[in-house]
Every structure is written in structure tokens, then in C-alpha cells.
């Protein structure tokens, strides 16, 4: 288990966000749909940082579509909370699919609020059909060696 100052895996890509009123539901906490939006934003930001912004994916006529999501909600996020959404690319076959691990934590006390693993498949954007990765995906969507090693020791969600 990691200490409260560490993320679950090494070398995270993290996106920070302040919880706003539009994300608060009738139970006075962040609605679960917002976490999915945060995962999506973080994945896009990470992809762009790896050299594959959305514009490049459109040029290649390839993109990654969600095929499976597993999310564990642990604690609520509240209005005004600063959250950090971290992501890592996970080991996989690297021909058609890729998976990401996500961890959401509150910046104030470093409490983990949620964890997720989301699997994506490469598609041809114009047809929606599954397609093998283009060369640029192979270059950009590789999990880091320390992540591969540490991930092997994590319990499943």
C-alpha cells in the first residue's frame, strides 16, 4: 500500500481541477458522471503530452474508444475541493487495445477518492470500425517500465 503522499503507481501524469457547482448533485457531492468526465479530460491531456493531440488523431483517422470501465468510488468530492486526477498507461498487447489506470485524490489531504481502469480500442474515426494501431500509437502509448513493475503488485479494483 502507498503512503498518503504517493500515488498508487510511479511517474503519474496528473491533471488538477477545482470542483465547481455544476458538478454537485442532489446529495451535495460530485456526481459520478463527473468522475468519468475527469478521466476523459485527463486521458486527452496525457495523450496530447505524449504527442497525440486530438487534431493528430483526426489527421490519422484513428482514435481510442472506451470498451470497458471499472470504477471504485471511495470518498466524495465536495464543492471547492482541489482534485488531482492521475493516469498511467498499463501493460497490454499494443495492437488494438490499451488500458489506463486512474486515481483521483483530494489535494488538501491527499485522500484517494476514486480509482478506475478503463480499456480502450483503436477505431477508424470515419467508420467506427476497430483498427490496428498506427505507428505513432505504438511510439506514444507505451507504458513506462516502472509502471509495469509496480502495476504487477497492485490488487485489482
JOCOR-V283726 format. One record per run of one state. SS is the DSSP state (hx for helix, st for strand, lp for the rest). FROM is the first residue (numbers start at 1). LEN is the number of residues. If there is no record, write none. Layout:
ss:SS from:FROM len:LEN
ss:SS from:FROM len:LEN
//
This chain:
ss:lp from:1 len:12
ss:st from:13 len:6
ss:lp from:19 len:2
ss:hx from:21 len:3
ss:st from:24 len:1
ss:lp from:25 len:5
ss:st from:30 len:1
ss:lp from:31 len:1
ss:hx from:32 len:18
ss:lp from:50 len:4
ss:hx from:54 len:7
ss:lp from:61 len:1
ss:st from:62 len:12
ss:lp from:74 len:8
ss:st from:82 len:8
ss:lp from:90 len:7
ss:st from:97 len:10
ss:lp from:107 len:5
ss:st from:112 len:13
ss:lp from:125 len:5
ss:st from:130 len:1
ss:lp from:131 len:4
ss:hx from:135 len:6
ss:lp from:141 len:4
ss:hx from:145 len:7
ss:lp from:152 len:6
//
